[in-house]
C-alpha cells in the first residue's frame, strides 16, 4: 500500500459541483487546502456572481439546512402539493456533511420503518433523473454483509428472515459464492454472507442537486448564505424565523441542520432538544487497480468493522472503529462549511489493516485521498424525526448516523406526510423525537454515548443488550440497596432499572454496572436467576422498584378535568373517588397514543401512570389537548414519586401487616381490586397505595414521595421476611405478563394498534361521551379487525439447544408470512416458549388485509421462524389458565 500521496498540506483532489442560488444553476470549483486551524478547508471559485434574491416575508414552511435531508423534505412537500416552502442554507447547498458522504445505500435497518425509508430511497434515486434531468449517480450494484463467526451468521439469518417477510430480496450465500461474486476477497475464514441485490450507491451531491431541482421546479424557494438566528414563537407555537437577512413568518419550521441541529434547537424559546453529537469519520480512496470494476458490490465486513465500495476504478474503504473520536463538544467552529478535519492515519490504520486482510490486492494499491469528515450520531443510533414536544409547529429531521444518503429519500417523504397530516405516519414510533428527554441533551452525556453508538454500525448486537455508557443519570432512592443486592441494571429514558438479580439470597453480593453478561441468541445466562424471581412472584411475595414509570397529575378547580379526560380516554373516567381504571388514550384512527392506569384522587384530581417510555410522549399528548382557557392543569410528577410494586400470593398478608389504618382484605370490600387509598406505612406518610400490578398477579403499587422511599423499602423488607419477600426485576415481570398474554406499550402496543385488535375491548366504552378515536372504533367494530393480537406456544422447541425467539420473528400460516412477533420469552409455568404478535390475513390477489375471524386463528396452521428455522406453534386468542 502506497501512502506517499497523503501528506500534510498537499492538494488531494479537485472537482466541480453544481449548486442552486436558487437559479440559475452555477458551477463551483472546490479545492482542498491546508489551514492554520488544523483543518482542511475548501476554497471555492464561482463562474457567476452570487446575486441574492430578496427573502419572502412569509411562507407556509421554512426549512433550515440545505443538505440532502433538507432538500428531500422540500421536494416531498412540493410533490404533495405544499409549494409555499422556503429552504434556507447558511452557506451553500450540501456544504455540511452531504458533500463528503460515502454514498452507500443499504436498505436493511434496525427497525421496520427505517427499512421502509431506505427501500423508498432506492426507488426514488433510480427514477429521479427522469423527472429532473439530473443524475443521482444511482447504481444498483448490490451489497454483501460477511460473517466471520457463528453468532454473526445467526444474526444474518435473523435479519434475512425479517427482510424476506417484508418482501425485500435477499439471499444467504456460502463463502464459495462470495468468492465467485468478488474474486478479490479472502473467504477462507468466513461462515457465509447475506446478499442484497437491490442495495447500491449514489453520488451524494448529485442526489441533493436533483432533489433541489425537483423542489424548485415546483415553486420551492431556496436561499443560500442565509442563517437562521432565532426561531420565533408566540402563543406556545412557531410563528417565524429571524435570519441574518430579515424575518420570515411561517406556520411550520423544519430543523434539517445536520450536525448543527443541536445548536439550532437552542435558538428558540422554549429550546428544542435535538440530542446528537459529531464524531470524526474516516475513509480512504485508492487509485484504480486490477480486478475492480463498476459492478463491484458494496462489501461490508462488520467483524472487521469496515466497508469497501468501488470508486472511479479504485475503491473507497471506511469503517466504524471501536474507539471513535467525538468532536465539537463545545460547539462547531464558525464557517465550518465545506471543511474537513485533520487526518489521523494512526487512528484509521486498524480499519485499513482489516480491509487489506479481506481484500489483499489493497496492499499494493496507491492511496490518492484520505478524508476525515465529521458526522453526527444519536444516543440510540436511530434518526431523530418528528414534531418537537416542546414547541408545536417545530419539526426535526436530523441525526442520520452516517446514513444520510441511504435515508434521505424516505425521510423526506415521512416528514412531508407528518407535517401535512399533523400525525406521525404508521410505524414511526422508533424514530419519534419524543423518545428523548432532558437527560439526553447534555453535551457531556452525548459525547460519552456516541463513543458507544458509532461502533454499533458493525458491532454484533445481542437480544436485550443494554448501553454501558452515560449511565447512572437518573436513579431511584433505593438504587444503592438494589445495587448492593446484586441488581443487573438496564436503562430506560435515562432511569436505571433492575432487570434481574445475580444473587437475590445475599445482601452482600455486588455487581458492577459495567459488567455485562455474554450475549447469546439462545438460552441466556440469567435464565435460572429470573426463574427464581418468577417463582417468588408465584409462591410468596416479590418487591420491585418501578420508580421510572411516567406519572402525571391532572386537576382543575371545577369539573373541567373530567370533561378533558373523557375526551382523551376511551374508558369511563367519571368513576367514584378512590377508583383506579385502565384506559387507552387514542388517536383519531383509534390507535394507542398512551396506555395507562388512572387513579381518581378527588372529584377534580387524577393521577395518571404509564410506561417509562411515555414520560415525554405522554406529557406532550396531554398538553396538546389542554383547554385553551387554562382551566385544566397538568404536572409531571415522575421524579417526585418513587414506585414499589409488591406482588405475589402473599402480598395481601404482607400489606395487612403494615398498617392498621385500613384492612387489606378484599373479602371485607374495604380494599378491593383497582382501588386507591392514601395512607401511612411505617413512618412514611402520603403513600398512594393501589390494588393492582402490571403482570397479572395479585399485587399492590405503592407510590411514595421520594424522600420517604428508602425508609419504606427497608420497612417492607423488614416486615416481608416472614412472607419470603425477595427482590425481583423487570425480566421476571415480562415473563409473567407473557404467560398472561398482556400486551405492553412500546413492544406490542403503538399508535397503529387499536384496543379491539389486542383484546382490550373491556377498557372501551363506546356509549360514553365523545372521545378521540371513537368514530374509528365504531367503524372497526362494525366491519371487523384486520389484525389480531395472538399468543403462540411453540410446540417443538428445545430449550437448551435451539435458538430462542426474542421478538421480530416472522409468523407463517399455510406457507405465507402473516405477521411478526412483538414480544417473546420462556413460560416458566407453561414450560414452553411464548410469542406474542399480530396476525393478518392478506388477500392472495390484492395483498389487502381481510377481516380476521376467530376461526382463522384457532384453525390455522402456524409456524414461528427463528433465524431461518420454523417451529410449529399453537395459536391462542386467550391465555391458558395458570
C-alpha positions in Angstrom: 0.0 0.0 0.0 1.5 3.3 -1.0 0.7 6.4 1.1 3.1 8.9 -0.3 0.3 10.9 -1.9 -1.3 11.6 1.5 0.9 14.2 3.1 0.0 17.3 5.1 -0.6 20.5 3.0 -0.9 18.8 -0.4 -3.9 19.2 -2.6 -5.7 15.9 -2.8 -8.4 16.4 -5.4 -10.5 19.0 -7.2 -13.9 18.6 -8.7 -16.9 20.5 -9.9 -20.2 20.5 -8.0 -23.4 22.1 -9.1 -25.4 24.4 -6.8 -28.6 26.4 -7.0 -28.6 30.0 -5.8 -31.6 29.3 -6.2 -31.5 29.9 -10.0 -29.6 29.7 -12.3 -27.6 26.6 -11.6 -23.9 27.5 -11.3 -20.7 25.6 -11.1 -18.3 25.8 -8.2 -14.7 24.5 -8.3 -13.7 23.1 -4.9 -10.1 22.6 -3.8 -8.6 21.2 -0.6 -6.1 23.4 1.1 -4.2 23.4 4.5 -5.5 25.9 7.1 -3.9 27.3 10.2 -6.8 26.0 12.3 -5.7 22.4 11.8 -8.5 21.6 9.4 -8.6 21.1 5.7 -10.8 23.7 4.2 -12.4 24.1 0.8 -11.8 27.3 -1.2 -14.3 28.0 -3.9 -14.4 30.0 -7.1 -17.6 30.7 -8.9 -18.2 31.1 -12.5 -21.1 33.6 -12.0 -21.7 36.4 -9.5 -23.7 35.4 -6.4 -26.8 37.5 -6.8 -29.0 37.1 -3.7 -32.8 37.2 -4.1 -34.9 39.1 -1.5 -36.3 36.9 1.1 -40.1 36.4 1.2 -41.9 38.0 4.1 -43.8 34.8 4.8 -44.1 31.2 3.9 -46.1 28.2 5.0 -43.0 26.1 5.8 -39.4 27.3 6.4 -36.7 24.6 6.3 -33.2 25.3 7.8 -30.5 23.2 6.2 -29.7 22.8 2.5 -28.1 19.3 2.7 -29.7 16.2 1.2 -32.2 15.9 4.1 -33.5 19.4 3.8 -33.7 19.2 0.0 -35.6 15.9 0.3 -38.1 17.4 2.7 -38.6 20.4 0.4 -39.0 18.1 -2.6 -41.6 15.9 -1.0 -43.6 18.8 0.5 -43.8 20.3 -3.0 -44.6 16.9 -4.6 -47.5 16.5 -2.2 -48.9 20.0 -3.1 -47.3 22.2 -0.4 -45.3 24.6 -2.6 -45.2 27.7 -0.3 -41.9 26.5 1.1 -38.6 28.3 1.7 -35.4 26.5 2.3 -32.6 28.4 4.0 -28.9 27.4 3.9 -26.3 29.3 6.0 -23.7 28.9 3.2 -24.0 26.7 0.1 -26.2 23.7 -0.6 -24.6 20.5 0.5 -21.8 22.3 2.3 -22.2 20.4 5.7 -21.7 16.7 5.6 -23.6 15.7 2.4 -20.7 16.5 0.1 -18.2 14.1 1.8 -20.6 11.2 2.4 -19.5 7.8 1.1 -22.8 7.4 -0.8 -23.8 3.9 0.4 -27.5 3.0 0.2 -28.3 -0.1 2.3 -32.0 -1.0 2.9 -31.9 -3.2 6.0 -32.1 -1.2 9.3 -32.7 -1.9 12.9 -36.5 -1.3 12.7 -39.2 -1.7 10.1 -40.0 1.9 9.4 -36.3 2.8 8.8 -36.0 -0.2 6.5 -39.1 1.1 4.6 -37.5 4.6 4.5 -34.3 3.3 2.9 -36.1 1.0 0.5 -38.1 4.0 -0.8 -34.8 5.9 -1.2 -33.5 3.2 -3.6 -36.7 3.6 -5.7 -36.6 7.4 -5.7 -32.9 7.6 -6.7 -33.5 5.2 -9.6 -36.3 7.3 -11.0 -35.4 10.9 -10.1 -33.2 11.7 -13.1 -36.2 11.0 -15.4 -38.1 13.8 -13.6 -35.4 16.4 -13.1 -32.9 15.7 -15.8 -30.1 15.5 -13.2 -28.5 12.2 -12.5 -28.3 10.9 -8.9 -25.4 8.6 -9.7 -27.6 5.7 -8.6 -26.0 2.3 -9.2 -27.7 -0.9 -8.1 -24.7 -3.0 -7.5 -26.0 -5.0 -4.6 -24.3 -5.5 -1.2 -22.7 -8.3 0.8 -22.5 -8.5 4.6 -19.9 -11.0 5.6 -19.9 -13.3 8.7 -16.7 -14.4 10.3 -18.3 -16.0 13.3 -21.2 -18.4 14.0 -23.0 -15.7 16.1 -22.7 -13.2 13.2 -24.2 -15.8 10.8 -27.1 -16.3 13.2 -27.6 -12.6 13.2 -27.7 -12.6 9.4 -30.2 -15.4 9.4 -32.5 -13.5 11.7 -32.1 -10.4 9.5 -32.7 -12.4 6.3 -35.9 -13.9 7.8 -37.3 -10.5 8.7 -36.2 -9.0 5.4 -38.0 -11.7 3.4 -41.1 -11.2 5.5 -41.1 -7.6 4.4 -40.7 -8.6 0.7 -37.0 -7.5 0.4 -34.9 -9.6 -1.9 -32.0 -11.2 -0.1 -30.1 -14.5 -0.1 -27.8 -16.2 2.4 -24.7 -17.4 0.5 -21.7 -19.5 1.2 -18.0 -18.4 1.2 -17.6 -20.1 -2.2 -20.5 -17.9 -3.5 -18.8 -14.8 -2.1 -15.5 -15.7 -3.9 -17.4 -16.3 -7.1 -19.1 -12.9 -7.0 -16.0 -11.0 -5.8 -12.7 -12.9 -6.5 -10.7 -10.1 -4.8 -11.9 -11.2 -1.4 -10.3 -13.6 1.0 -13.0 -16.1 2.1 -11.3 -18.9 4.0 -12.3 -17.6 7.4 -15.9 -16.8 6.5 -19.1 -18.7 7.7 -21.2 -17.1 4.9 -22.8 -13.8 3.9 -26.0 -12.0 3.2 -26.5 -10.9 -0.3 -28.9 -8.0 -1.0 -29.1 -7.4 -4.8 -31.2 -4.2 -4.6 -28.8 -2.3 -2.5 -26.4 0.2 -4.2 -24.7 3.5 -4.1 -25.4 7.1 -5.2 -23.5 10.3 -5.6 -24.4 12.4 -2.5 -24.1 15.8 -4.2 -25.9 14.7 -7.3 -28.8 13.3 -5.2 -29.0 16.6 -3.4 -29.0 18.7 -6.5 -31.6 16.5 -8.2 -33.9 16.8 -5.2 -33.3 20.6 -5.1 -34.2 21.0 -8.7 -37.3 18.9 -8.3 -38.3 21.1 -5.4 -37.6 24.5 -7.1 -39.3 23.4 -10.3 -42.5 23.1 -8.3 -42.1 26.5 -6.7 -40.0 26.0 -3.6 -37.6 28.9 -2.9 -34.0 28.1 -1.9 -31.8 30.8 -0.4 -28.1 30.4 0.3 -26.0 32.3 2.8 -29.0 32.9 5.0 -28.5 31.7 8.6 -31.4 31.2 11.0 -30.5 33.1 14.1 -33.8 32.6 16.1 -36.9 30.6 15.7 -39.8 33.0 16.6 -42.6 31.9 18.8 -45.9 33.3 20.1 -48.8 31.6 22.0 -46.7 28.5 22.5 -46.0 27.7 18.8 -43.8 28.6 15.9 -44.6 31.9 14.2 -41.5 32.5 12.1 -37.7 32.8 11.8 -35.3 35.6 12.3 -32.3 35.4 10.0 -29.2 37.4 9.2 -31.2 38.9 6.3 -34.5 39.6 7.9 -37.6 37.8 9.3 -39.9 35.3 7.6 -43.3 34.5 9.1 -44.3 30.8 8.9 -46.6 28.2 10.3 -44.0 25.4 10.3 -40.3 25.2 10.8 -38.2 22.2 10.0 -34.7 21.8 11.5 -32.7 19.8 8.9 -29.4 21.4 10.0 -27.4 18.1 10.4 -24.6 18.3 12.9 -25.7 21.9 13.6 -29.2 20.7 14.6 -28.4 20.6 18.4 -27.2 24.3 18.3 -30.2 25.4 16.2 -32.5 23.7 18.7 -31.2 26.1 21.4 -32.3 29.1 19.3 -35.9 29.2 20.3 -38.0 29.8 23.4 -38.5 27.2 24.7 -35.4 25.4 23.4 -35.9 22.2 21.5 -34.0 19.0 22.4 -32.1 17.5 19.4 -29.7 15.0 21.0 -26.9 14.4 18.6 -23.1 14.8 18.7 -20.4 14.8 16.0 -17.7 12.2 15.6 -14.7 12.1 13.3 -15.4 9.7 10.4 -12.6 8.5 8.1 -12.3 6.8 4.7 -9.6 6.3 2.1 -9.8 6.3 -1.7 -7.4 4.4 -3.9 -6.3 4.9 -7.5 -7.6 2.3 -9.9 -6.2 -1.2 -9.6 -6.7 -4.6 -11.4 -9.9 -6.5 -10.5 -12.1 -3.5 -9.6 -15.0 -2.5 -11.9 -18.2 -0.7 -11.5 -20.1 -3.9 -10.9 -18.3 -4.5 -7.6 -20.9 -4.8 -4.9 -20.6 -2.9 -1.6 -18.7 -5.1 0.8 -19.5 -4.9 4.5 -17.2 -6.9 6.8 -18.7 -6.0 10.2 -16.5 -8.3 12.2 -13.6 -6.3 10.6 -15.5 -3.0 11.3 -15.1 -1.8 7.7 -16.8 -1.4 4.3 -15.5 -1.2 0.7 -17.1 0.2 -2.4 -16.0 0.9 -5.9 -14.8 4.4 -6.7 -13.6 5.5 -10.2 -11.9 2.2 -10.8 -10.4 2.0 -7.4 -12.1 1.5 -4.0 -13.3 3.7 -1.2 -12.9 2.0 2.2 -14.0 3.3 5.6 -15.5 1.9 8.8 -16.7 2.4 12.3 -13.9 2.0 14.8 -14.3 0.7 18.3 -12.6 3.8 19.7 -14.3 6.7 17.9 -13.3 10.3 18.4 -16.1 12.7 19.3 -15.6 16.3 18.2 -17.2 19.7 18.6 -18.5 19.1 22.2 -18.1 22.8 22.9 -19.6 23.9 19.6 -18.9 23.7 15.8 -16.3 26.2 14.7 -17.7 29.2 12.7 -17.6 28.9 8.9 -17.1 25.1 9.0 -18.9 24.7 5.7 -17.1 22.6 3.1 -14.4 21.7 5.6 -12.7 18.6 6.8 -10.8 17.6 10.0 -7.1 16.9 10.2 -6.3 13.4 9.1 -5.3 10.8 11.7 -3.8 7.9 9.8 -2.7 6.1 13.0 -6.3 6.1 14.2 -7.6 4.8 10.9 -4.9 2.2 10.3 -6.6 -0.7 12.3 -9.5 -0.4 9.9 -7.2 -0.3 6.9 -5.4 -3.4 8.1 -8.7 -5.2 8.2 -9.6 -4.0 4.7 -6.3 -5.2 3.4 -6.8 -8.6 5.1 -10.2 -9.0 3.5 -9.1 -7.6 0.1 -5.3 -8.5 -0.3 -5.0 -6.5 -3.5 -5.4 -3.3 -1.4 -1.8 -3.9 -0.1 -0.4 -2.8 -3.4 -3.0 -0.1 -4.1 -2.0 3.6 -4.2 -4.0 5.9 -1.9 -5.0 9.1 -3.6 -7.2 10.6 -0.9 -7.6 10.2 2.9 -10.6 12.0 4.3 -11.8 12.8 7.8 -15.2 14.4 7.7 -17.4 14.7 10.8 -20.8 13.0 11.0 -23.5 13.3 13.7 -24.7 10.4 15.8 -27.7 10.0 18.2 -27.8 8.3 21.6 -29.5 5.2 20.3 -28.1 5.1 16.7 -31.6 5.8 15.3 -32.5 9.0 13.3 -34.5 11.8 15.0 -37.7 12.7 13.2 -41.0 14.4 14.1 -42.6 17.4 15.8 -40.7 18.7 18.9 -42.8 18.1 22.1 -41.6 21.5 23.4 -42.9 23.6 20.5 -45.9 22.9 18.2 -45.0 23.6 14.6 -41.3 22.9 15.1 -40.2 19.7 13.2 -36.8 18.0 13.2 -35.2 15.7 10.7 -31.6 15.1 11.8 -29.1 12.6 13.3 -28.7 10.2 10.4 -25.8 8.4 12.0 -23.7 8.4 8.8 -26.6 7.1 6.8 -27.9 10.3 5.4 -27.8 9.3 1.7 -29.5 6.0 2.3 -32.2 7.6 4.5 -32.7 10.9 2.7 -35.3 10.0 0.2 -37.6 8.2 2.6 -37.0 10.7 5.4 -38.2 13.5 3.2 -41.4 11.5 2.4 -42.1 10.6 6.0 -41.5 14.2 7.2 -43.7 15.7 4.5 -46.5 13.3 5.4 -46.0 14.1 9.1 -46.1 17.9 8.6 -49.1 17.9 6.3 -51.3 15.5 8.3 -50.1 16.6 11.8 -49.7 13.0 12.9 -46.8 10.5 12.6 -47.0 8.0 9.7 -47.8 4.4 10.7 -44.8 2.7 12.4 -42.8 5.9 13.0 -42.6 5.3 16.8 -38.9 4.2 16.9 -37.8 7.4 15.1 -40.0 9.8 17.0 -38.1 12.7 18.7 -40.4 12.3 21.7 -38.3 9.2 22.8 -35.8 11.6 24.3 -35.9 13.7 27.5 -33.9 16.4 29.2 -31.2 14.0 30.3 -30.3 13.2 26.7 -29.5 16.8 25.9 -26.3 17.3 27.9 -23.2 17.7 25.7 -21.2 15.6 28.2 -23.8 12.8 28.1 -23.8 12.9 24.3 -20.0 12.9 24.0 -19.8 9.7 26.1 -22.7 8.0 24.5 -21.7 8.4 20.8 -18.4 6.7 21.6 -20.6 3.6 22.1 -23.2 4.2 19.4 -20.8 4.8 16.4 -19.4 1.3 16.5 -22.9 -0.1 16.7 -23.0 0.1 12.9 -20.9 -3.1 12.9 -20.6 -4.4 16.5 -22.7 -7.6 16.9 -25.8 -6.7 19.0 -27.4 -9.4 21.0 -31.0 -9.5 22.4 -31.6 -7.5 25.5 -28.3 -5.8 25.2 -28.0 -2.6 27.2 -26.0 0.6 26.7 -23.0 0.8 29.0 -22.0 4.4 28.6 -23.5 7.6 30.0 -25.3 5.6 32.8 -26.5 6.4 36.3 -28.1 9.6 35.1 -31.4 9.0 36.9 -31.7 6.7 39.9 -34.4 6.0 42.4 -33.8 6.4 46.2 -33.4 2.6 46.6 -30.8 2.2 43.8 -27.9 1.8 46.2 -29.6 -1.1 48.1 -30.6 -2.8 44.8 -27.0 -2.4 43.5 -25.7 -4.0 46.7 -28.2 -6.8 46.4 -26.7 -7.8 43.0 -29.1 -5.9 40.6 -28.1 -6.1 37.0 -29.5 -2.8 35.7 -30.9 -1.7 32.4 -31.7 1.8 31.4 -35.0 3.4 30.0 -35.4 7.1 29.5 -32.2 7.6 31.5 -33.6 5.7 34.5 -31.6 2.8 36.0 -34.0 -0.2 36.4 -33.1 -3.6 37.8 -33.6 -6.2 35.1 -32.6 -9.2 37.3 -30.6 -10.0 40.4 -27.4 -12.0 40.3 -27.8 -13.4 43.8 -31.0 -12.5 45.5 -30.2 -14.5 48.6 -27.1 -12.5 49.5 -27.3 -9.0 50.8 -23.6 -8.6 50.3 -23.3 -9.5 46.7 -22.3 -6.6 44.4 -22.4 -6.5 40.7 -20.7 -3.6 38.9 -22.9 -1.8 36.4 -20.2 -2.0 33.8 -20.0 -5.8 33.9 -22.3 -7.2 31.2 -23.1 -10.9 30.7 -22.0 -12.5 27.5 -24.6 -12.1 24.7 -26.4 -15.0 23.2 -29.2 -15.8 20.8 -30.1 -18.9 22.7 -30.7 -19.7 26.4 -29.4 -16.7 28.4 -27.1 -16.8 31.4 -29.8 -15.2 33.5 -32.3 -18.0 32.9 -32.0 -19.5 36.4 -31.9 -16.2 38.2 -35.1 -14.9 36.6 -36.7 -18.3 37.2 -36.1 -17.8 40.9 -37.6 -14.4 40.8 -40.6 -15.6 38.8 -41.3 -18.3 41.4 -41.1 -15.8 44.2 -43.9 -13.9 42.5 -46.0 -17.1 42.0 -45.4 -18.6 45.5 -44.5 -15.8 48.0 -44.1 -12.1 47.6 -41.7 -10.0 45.4 -40.8 -6.4 45.6 -39.9 -4.4 42.6 -38.7 -0.8 42.0 -40.8 0.7 39.3 -39.9 4.4 40.0 -39.2 5.1 36.3 -42.9 4.9 35.4 -44.3 8.1 33.9 -46.6 9.9 36.4 -48.8 12.9 35.8 -51.3 14.8 38.0 -54.2 16.4 36.2 -56.6 18.7 38.0 -58.9 21.7 37.8 -60.9 24.0 40.1 -64.3 22.7 38.9 -65.2 19.6 36.9 -63.3 20.7 33.7 -60.7 17.9 34.3 -63.4 15.3 34.0 -64.6 16.7 30.6 -61.0 16.9 29.5 -60.1 13.3 30.4 -63.4 12.0 29.0 -62.3 13.4 25.6 -58.9 11.8 25.9 -59.7 8.4 27.3 -61.7 5.5 25.7 -62.7 4.2 29.1 -65.1 5.9 31.5 -63.2 8.2 33.8 -66.2 9.7 35.8 -65.8 7.0 38.4 -66.0 7.1 42.2 -63.2 8.8 44.0 -60.6 6.2 45.0 -61.1 4.1 41.8 -58.2 3.0 39.6 -59.1 2.4 36.0 -57.3 1.2 32.9 -57.7 3.2 29.7 -56.1 3.9 26.4 -55.6 7.4 25.0 -56.2 7.0 21.3 -55.5 9.0 18.1 -58.2 9.7 15.5 -57.5 6.3 13.9 -58.2 4.5 17.1 -54.5 3.6 17.8 -52.8 3.9 21.1 -51.0 7.2 22.0 -50.8 6.0 25.6 -51.9 3.0 27.6 -52.3 4.0 31.3 -53.7 3.5 34.7 -55.6 6.4 36.1 -56.5 6.9 39.8 -59.2 9.4 40.8 -57.8 11.1 43.9 -60.6 13.6 44.2 -63.6 14.9 42.2 -61.3 17.2 40.3 -57.9 15.5 40.7 -56.5 12.5 38.8 -53.2 10.6 38.9 -52.0 9.1 35.6 -49.4 6.3 35.4 -47.9 4.8 32.2 -44.9 3.3 30.6 -41.5 4.7 31.4 -41.1 5.5 27.7 -44.1 7.8 27.9 -42.6 10.5 30.1 -42.2 12.9 27.1 -44.8 11.4 24.7 -47.5 11.2 27.5 -46.8 14.8 28.6 -47.0 16.1 25.0 -50.3 14.3 24.3 -51.8 15.6 27.5 -50.5 19.1 26.8 -51.6 19.2 23.2 -55.2 18.7 24.1 -55.4 21.1 27.1 -58.4 23.5 27.0 -57.2 26.9 25.8 -58.8 28.7 28.8 -56.3 27.3 31.2 -59.0 25.5 33.3 -57.1 22.2 33.4 -53.5 21.9 34.8 -51.1 19.1 34.3 -47.9 18.4 36.3 -45.2 15.9 35.6 -44.5 14.2 39.0 -42.4 11.3 37.6 -39.4 12.3 39.7 -41.5 13.3 42.7 -42.8 9.8 43.5 -40.9 6.5 43.8 -42.9 3.4 42.9 -42.7 0.0 44.5 -44.6 -3.0 43.2 -45.5 -5.6 45.9 -46.8 -8.7 44.2 -47.4 -12.4 44.7 -50.0 -14.6 46.5 -48.7 -13.5 50.0 -48.7 -9.8 49.1 -52.1 -9.3 50.9 -50.7 -10.9 54.0 -47.7 -8.5 53.9 -49.9 -5.5 53.2 -52.2 -6.5 56.1 -49.3 -6.5 58.5 -48.1 -3.0 57.5 -50.9 -0.7 58.8 -54.0 -0.7 60.9 -55.5 2.3 59.0 -57.5 0.1 56.7 -57.9 -3.6 56.3 -56.3 -5.0 53.1 -58.7 -8.0 53.0 -60.7 -7.7 49.7 -63.3 -10.1 51.2 -64.3 -7.2 53.5 -64.7 -5.0 50.5 -62.5 -2.3 52.1 -59.7 -2.5 49.6 -61.0 -4.4 46.6 -59.0 -4.6 43.3 -58.5 -1.4 41.4 -58.7 0.8 44.4 -56.5 3.7 45.6 -56.1 4.8 49.2 -53.7 7.4 50.6 -52.1 6.1 53.9 -49.1 6.0 56.2 -47.0 2.9 56.1 -44.2 2.6 58.7 -43.0 6.2 59.2 -43.9 7.2 55.6 -47.0 9.4 55.1 -48.8 10.2 51.9 -48.3 6.8 50.4 -50.7 6.2 47.5 -51.5 2.5 47.7 -53.2 1.0 44.7 -54.5 -2.6 44.4 -53.2 -3.7 41.1 -50.0 -5.0 39.5 -48.6 -4.9 35.9 -48.1 -8.6 35.5 -51.5 -10.4 36.0 -50.6 -11.5 39.6 -52.1 -10.2 42.8 -50.3 -7.1 43.8 -50.2 -3.5 45.0 -48.5 -0.5 43.6 -47.1 2.0 46.2 -46.4 5.5 45.1 -44.3 7.2 47.7 -42.9 10.7 48.0 -39.2 10.4 47.0 -37.9 11.4 50.5 -39.7 8.5 52.2 -39.0 5.8 49.6 -35.8 4.5 51.1 -37.4 4.1 54.5 -40.5 2.4 53.1 -38.4 -0.1 51.0 -36.4 -1.1 54.1 -39.6 -1.4 56.2 -41.2 -3.6 53.6 -38.1 -5.8 53.6 -38.2 -6.0 57.4 -41.9 -6.9 57.6 -41.8 -9.1 54.5 -39.1 -11.6 55.6 -41.8 -13.6 57.3 -43.6 -14.0 53.9 -40.5 -14.9 51.9 -40.0 -11.5 50.3 -37.3 -11.2 47.6 -36.2 -8.5 45.1 -37.4 -9.1 41.5 -36.6 -7.3 38.3 -38.2 -6.4 35.0 -37.3 -9.6 33.3 -39.4 -11.6 35.8 -42.4 -9.3 35.3 -42.0 -9.6 31.5 -42.2 -13.4 31.7 -45.3 -13.2 34.0 -47.1 -10.9 31.6 -46.2 -13.1 28.6 -47.9 -16.1 30.3 -51.0 -13.9 30.9 -50.9 -12.6 27.3 -50.8 -9.0 28.5 -49.7 -6.5 25.7 -47.1 -3.9 26.6 -46.9 -0.4 25.3 -43.9 0.1 23.1 -43.3 -3.6 22.5 -46.8 -4.6 21.4 -49.0 -1.5 21.6 -48.3 1.6 19.5 -50.2 4.2 17.5 -51.0 1.7 14.8 -52.8 -0.7 17.1 -56.4 -0.3 18.4 -57.9 -1.8 21.6 -60.2 -4.1 19.5 -57.1 -5.6 17.9 -55.5 -6.6 21.1 -58.4 -7.9 23.3 -58.7 -4.7 25.3 -62.4 -4.3 24.5 -63.3 -4.2 28.2 -61.5 -0.9 28.6 -63.5 0.8 25.8 -66.9 2.4 26.5 -68.3 3.3 23.1 -71.6 4.6 24.6 -69.9 7.3 26.7 -69.2 11.0 25.8 -67.4 11.5 22.6 -63.7 10.7 22.8 -60.8 10.8 20.3 -60.8 7.7 18.2 -64.4 6.8 18.9 -65.6 7.1 15.3 -62.7 4.8 14.1 -63.6 2.2 16.8 -67.3 2.3 15.9 -66.4 1.6 12.3 -64.0 -1.1 13.2 -66.5 -2.8 15.5 -69.0 -2.9 12.6 -66.5 -4.0 9.9 -64.2 -6.3 12.0 -60.5 -6.1 12.7 -57.8 -6.7 10.1 -55.1 -7.6 12.5 -55.3 -9.6 15.8 -53.0 -9.9 18.8 -52.3 -13.6 19.3 -50.4 -15.8 21.8 -48.3 -18.6 20.3 -46.9 -21.5 22.2 -44.0 -23.2 20.4 -44.6 -27.0 20.1 -41.3 -28.5 19.3 -38.7 -26.1 20.7 -35.6 -27.4 22.5 -35.0 -25.0 25.4 -31.3 -25.9 25.7 -30.2 -26.3 22.1 -32.5 -24.2 19.9 -32.1 -20.5 19.3 -34.7 -18.5 21.3 -37.4 -16.2 20.0 -36.8 -12.6 21.1 -39.4 -10.6 19.1 -39.3 -9.7 15.5 -39.7 -13.3 14.1 -41.9 -13.9 11.1 -45.2 -15.7 11.7 -46.1 -18.2 9.0 -49.5 -19.7 8.1 -50.0 -22.1 5.2 -46.7 -21.1 3.5 -47.1 -17.4 3.7 -46.0 -14.7 6.2 -49.0 -13.3 8.1 -47.3 -11.2 10.8 -44.3 -10.7 13.1 -43.8 -11.4 16.7 -43.6 -8.4 19.0 -42.7 -10.0 22.4 -41.3 -13.4 23.3 -39.9 -15.3 26.2 -40.0 -18.6 28.1 -43.1 -19.5 30.1 -41.7 -21.0 33.3 -45.2 -22.4 34.3 -46.3 -23.4 30.8 -42.8 -24.8 30.1 -42.9 -23.5 26.5 -41.6 -20.6 24.5 -44.2 -17.9 24.2 -44.5 -15.5 21.3 -47.0 -12.6 21.2 -47.6 -10.9 17.9 -50.1 -9.6 15.4 -51.6 -11.7 12.7 -53.1 -10.5 9.4 -54.8 -12.3 6.6 -53.8 -10.7 3.3 -55.9 -11.3 0.2 -53.9 -13.6 -2.1 -54.8 -11.5 -5.1 -54.5 -7.9 -3.9 -52.5 -8.3 -0.7 -55.0 -6.2 1.2 -55.8 -7.3 4.7 -59.0 -9.2 5.2 -61.1 -9.4 8.4 -59.6 -11.7 10.9 -62.1 -14.2 12.3 -61.7 -16.4 15.4 -61.8 -19.4 13.1 -58.8 -18.2 11.1 -56.8 -18.1 14.4 -58.0 -21.3 16.0 -57.9 -23.5 12.9 -54.8 -22.1 11.2 -51.5 -24.0 11.0 -48.9 -21.6 12.2 -45.1 -21.6 12.4 -42.7 -19.2 14.0 -39.4 -18.7 12.1 -36.3 -18.2 14.3 -33.2 -17.4 12.3 -34.5 -19.4 9.3 -35.8 -22.4 11.2 -39.5 -22.9 11.5 -41.2 -24.1 14.7 -44.8 -25.2 14.7 -46.9 -23.1 17.1 -50.3 -23.4 18.8 -52.2 -20.1 18.4 -54.4 -18.9 21.3 -56.7 -15.9 21.3 -56.7 -16.0 25.1 -54.0 -17.3 27.5 -54.4 -20.7 29.2 -55.5 -20.8 32.8 -52.4 -20.9 35.0 
